Amino acid sequence: MNCRFCKASLEVPFVDLGSAPPSNAYLTAESLYAKEDWYPLRVMVCTSCWLVQTEDYAGREAFFSSEYAYFSSVSSSWLAHAKAYVEQMTNTLGLDENSCVVEVASNDGYLLQYVKERGIPCYGVEPTASTAAASREKGIETLEVFFGEAMARELAEKGRDADLTAANNVLAHVPDIDDFVRGFAALLKPDGVSTFEFPHLLKLIRDTQFDTIYHEHYSYLSLIAVSAIFKANGLEVFDVEELTTHGGSLRVHAQRADTGKRKVTNAVAAILKAEKDQKLDQLAGYEGFQAKAERVKDDLLTALIDAKHKGLKVGAYGAAAKGNTLMNFAGVRPDLVPYVVDRSPSKQGQFMPGSRIPIVDEAHLKADRPDLILILPWNLKTELASQLAYAGEWGASLVTAVPGLSFQPVGKG
């Protein structure tokens, strides 16, 4: 396989997580009796441009089906994050009723609803039917297509070019990253701004966040790699922010390379220096990650088997994609974790892909009163600790596996 950006031959493995089904391919009771598609989950490092990327075994349609079950609005902290972003960008760019905001991968309208509230014209691009329908229910125009250069040029020619484009947690999800980025350069007005949020590879490596690796994430991004990709495809990075979301993310601000006039901030050089200090521009920065991932897996399995031997009740919380990577890499099945609670009605009554652990509502957890609650979306632990405060009544502890095994009695810590 060749690098999806610079086309150099990929020879160096970063981590091999065995095989797994698509992380958002949740199972129904009926599909438990049907064949389940599994694909190798192996990630490589390009030693030419330092883009970390999955090996490809299936097209994007296999991973982003009409039944795609991730709805952004389920998380209150993510909604607050989106609302704050809209306020910040509206003030910074002076957006008003004469502006146009476009979000690519707009999901269920979680962000554009706040743009719409301000009377700023906007529309979303969202290829998954389930989330696009939810967005339209909020009154947001949503184009149900995959984004790329050809589509962006067609929109721009129709006068639908943008003062601001937002792309949150989607840059990693695209197999043709060059075509995707060229689309933003084509859609922006001459003085427009594009922002991209994505989990930071630096944090993934430092905190052993291997469970954020799954087939839908084709790329694992550093600013080193992103800057090169943007430069080759008509965009220039002029600012970057460090965020706490998703275990540590970057928000990159970019402008058209041919017409943008904004000065490059010192923050760009600072992040690039931090990455180079971590040797992300050298092979040494990527070595040893496999062993760290296996240690997390082994520690979790040991704890779950020990709990089973002691007769402790265990439940999991949050049927997140990262939880599916963890469960399948560790080989966890319903004998060790009999159910996962999720607040999303779209997931309740279904089963986790691969592990086939049933997904239930919160009433099930309240009735079962487990001793240990394994938090799968560890990046939401603070939010969920508050949400699960009632479990302190029976002395439950919250458990997280990443970056290392942790037990926290509910109501403490």
N, C-alpha and C positions, 0 to 999 in steps of 0.2 A: 504494500500500500504506500502511496505517496502522500505527503502533507497536503491537507486540504487548502492551505494558503500558498506556500512557496513551492510546492510540488516536489520537494526533496524526498528521497526515499526514507521511510520510517524504519529504523533499526533498533531503537532503544526502548525497552519497556519501562513504564512508570509503575503500574500496578496491574495485577491480574486478579479479578474478583470472581473467577470461575465463570458460571453462566447463570442467567436469570431471565425471566419474562420481562417485557416492557413494564416499567415501574408503575405506570398508571393504567395498566390493563386489568382492572379489578374484575373479579369473577362473580357471576350470578349463580344462584343455586342450580340452574339448569346447565350452565357451562362447566360446572364441576365434573360433569360426565363426558365432556368433550376434550379434544386434544388442546394442550396449552403450548404455545410457541415459546421456546427458550432460545436465547442467543448468547454467544460468548460476550463477556464484559471485560475487555482488555483495553488498557489505555497506554498510549505511546507518547514519547517525547521527540519532537523534531529538533535536532541539534543544529539546524540552520537558522530557524526563526524563533525557536523556543515556544511554539504553540503545542500545548499538551492536548491530546485528542483521542477519542475512541477509535478503535478499528470498526469499520462499517460492515454490517451483515444484513441490513434491511433498510428499506426506504423510509422516509419520514412519515408516510401514511400509516405505516405499521405502528408508530409510536404516538401519533396525534389523530386518533380516530374520532368519529362523531360522538362516541360515548366518553370522551376525555372527561375525567372526573375532578379535576382540580379547579375549585372556585375560590378566587382571591378574597372575596368579601367575607369568608368564614372567619378570618383572623382580624380581631379588633385592632391589634397593634399594627397590622399591615394597612388597614384603612386609615389609621391616624398618620402613618408614614406617607401615604398617598396624598392626604389632605394637606399636610405640611409642605410637601413638594409643590403642589399646585399654588399654594400661597406664595412660596419662595419664588417660583419662576414667573408668576404673574407680576409680582413686584419688581423683580430684576429686569424683566424684558418689557414691562409696561404693556402687558397683553390687555386687550379690550374687545369690544364688539366688532372691531374691524380686523381682528387677528384670526388665525386659524391654528388649532392645536390638533395634532394627529398622534394617537398612540398605536404602536405596532405591538401585537400580542396584547390586545386590550382586555382579554379575558371577559369577566362578567360586568365590565363597566365600573369596577371598583375605584378607578382614578378619574376617568372622564366625567363621572357624575359630579365631581367637585368643580371641574371646568365648566360644565353645563350650568351649574348653580350660579356661576359668576356671569352668565350671559355671554361667554366666549364661544364662538363657533368651533365645533370640534367633530371629529368622527374617529372611529376605531377600525383597526384591521385585525381580524381574529379568525383563524381558519377552522377552529373546532366548533361544531354546530351547537353543542350543549351550552357552552359559555357565551357564544355569540347571541343565542336566543335570550339568555339572561340579561345581557347588555341591552338588547332592544327593548326588553320589558321596562328598563329604566329610561326609555325615551332617547337612547343614544344610537345614532346611525352607525351601523357596524357592517363592514364589508367582509364577507365570509370567504377569504382567500388567503393563500400564502403570499407573503410580501417578497418583492424582489425588484430589480432595476426596471424591467419592462413595465410592470404594473405602476411603479412610481412615476415613470415618465408619462404614462397615459394620464395619471391623475394630475400631474403638473400642467400638462397641455390643456386640461379642462379647467384650469384656474383653481385647482384644489391644492396648490402647494402650501407649505406650512411655515409659520413663524417659529413653531416649536414642535419637535417630534420627541416622543418619549418611548423608550424601549427598555422595559424592566424585566430582567431575568429571561431574556429571549436570545441575546447574542450567542449564548452558549448552545442554544437549541437548534441552530441552523446548520445543515450539512454543507451548503454552498455559502460560506461566510463572505466571500468576495462579492457575489451578486447581491447579497443582503445589504452589505455596507454601501455599495454603489447606489442602492435604492434610496438611501437617506440623502446622499449627495444630490441625487436627482430630484427629490421631493422638496428639499429646503428652498426657501426664498433666498436671494443673495445674502441677506444679513441674518438668516435664520440660525437656530441653534438646535442641535440634537443632543439628547442626554441618553446614556446607556448605563443601566445598573446591572452588575453581575457579581457573583461570589468571587472573592479575590483568591487567586491561586496561592498567594503567599500565606494566607490564613489557612487554606485547606491543608497545606503541607505542615505548617507549624503545629496545628491542632488536630492532625490526623483525621480530617473530615472526609474520610473515604466514602462515607455513606451518601455524600452529595454527588457521587459518581453513579450515573445510570445512563441507559441507552439514549434517552431523550436529550441528555447533555453531550453534544458532540465535542465541545471544546471546553477547556479549563484555562481560565484567562489571567494573564499577567498584563500589566501596563506595557511591558516591553513588547509583547506580542501584539497587543491591541493597537499600539501606536504605529507599528509597522503595517498592520493590515489596513488601518484607516488611511495612512499616507499613500498606500498603493491604490486606494479606491476613492480618492477625491475628498477625503475629510482630513481635518487637522485637529488634534487634541489641544485645547487651550486651557483647560482646568480639570481638576479631579478632586473629589471629596471622598474621605473614608467614612463608611457607614457601619453601623453595628448589625444591620439586617443580615439574615441568613448566615450567621456565624462570622460575619466580616465581609463586607462588600465594597466595591468602588462605584462611585457615580462619575462617569467620564462625560465632560462637556466638550462637544466638537462643533466645528463650523466648516463651511465649504472651503476647501483649500484654494479655490480660484477667486473667491469674492469676500471671504471672511476677514474682518479687520480687528478682531479682538486680540489683545496681547496674551501671550502664554504666561500663566501665573507660575510662581515659584513652587506651588504644590506639585506640579507635574514633575519637576526635577527631583523633588523630595521623595516621591513615591518610586521613581525610577532608581534612585540611589538605594532606597530600602530593599528593593528587589535584587539589585546587584550585590548588596551586602549579604543577602541570603543566597547568593550564587545562583540566581535563577537564569543567568546567562551562561551558566557552566553546567556540565553534566553532574558535578558534585552536589548541586542543589537539589537533585531529584533522587539521589541514591538513598536506599534504606527505608523508603516509604512502605514497601511491601511488608517488611517485618513489623513495622508499627501497626499496620492495619490488622495483621494476623494476631498481634498481642491483644488488641481491643476485642476481636472476635473470641479469642480463647478465654479472656477474663469474663466476658458476658456469658458464654456457655457454662463456665464453671459456676458462676453465681446462680444461674437459672437451675442447673442440675442440683446444686446444694439446696436451693429453696424447695425443690420438689422432694428431696430426701427428708427435709425437715417438716414437710407437710404444710408449707406456707402457701397461701393463695397469691397468685400473680395475675395481673391484668396489664394490658398496654394501653397507652393513650396517644391518639393522633395517627390515623392511617395515611401517613405521609409517604411520598416517594422515597425519601431517604430511609424511612423505616423498612421499606421493601428491600432495598439494597442490603441493609444490615441483617434482616431476618434471613434472606436467602444466602448471603455469604456465610453467615454463621450456622446455617442449617437448622434454624429454630422452627419448630412445628407446634401444632396446638397442644401437644402433650406438655410443653414447657410454658407456652403462653396461650391460654385457651381462647382469648378474645382480644380485640382492639376496639376501644371506644373512639368514635369520631362524631363531631357535632354536625357534620355535613349530611343532610338527608340523602344526597345523591350517592353516598357511600354506604349508608346503613343498610343492612340486609345483604350486602355483598361480602366477598371474601378477598383477602390479600392475595395478589398474584404470587404464584410459586409456593409460598408457605401455606396458603389456603386457610389462614386463620380468619374466623368470622369477624365481621365488623358490626358493632352493636351501638345502641345509643347510650347516653349517660345514665339513664335509669338502671341499666344493667349493672353498671359499676356500683351504683349506690346500693343496689340490692345484694350484690356479691360481697362487698366490703373487703377487697383484697388487701393483703399485708404489704405487697409491693406493687407500685404502679410504674411500669417502664415507659418513660417519656420518649417517644420516637422522634418527634420534631424538637430536638434539644435546643434549637435556636429560639423556640418559644417557651422555654422553661419558666421564665419569670412570669409571663402572662398566664401560663397554665398552673403554676403554683398558687396563684391567687384564685384562679377559677376552681381549683380542686381543694380549697381550704377546708371544705366540709369533711374531707377524708381524714383530717386530724382527729375527728370524733372517735374513730376506731384505731388510731395509732398507725396509720399507713405511712410508708416512706416512698418518696419519689426516687426513681433510679434512672440514671443516664449512663450510656456506654461510651460516648464520645465527648471529649478526647481521651478520657479514661473513666473507668468505672467509678460511679459516685452514688452514694445513698444519702438522701436528705429527708429527715422526718418532716411530714407536712406541718407547715406553720413555723418552721425553724430554718435558719440559714439565710 
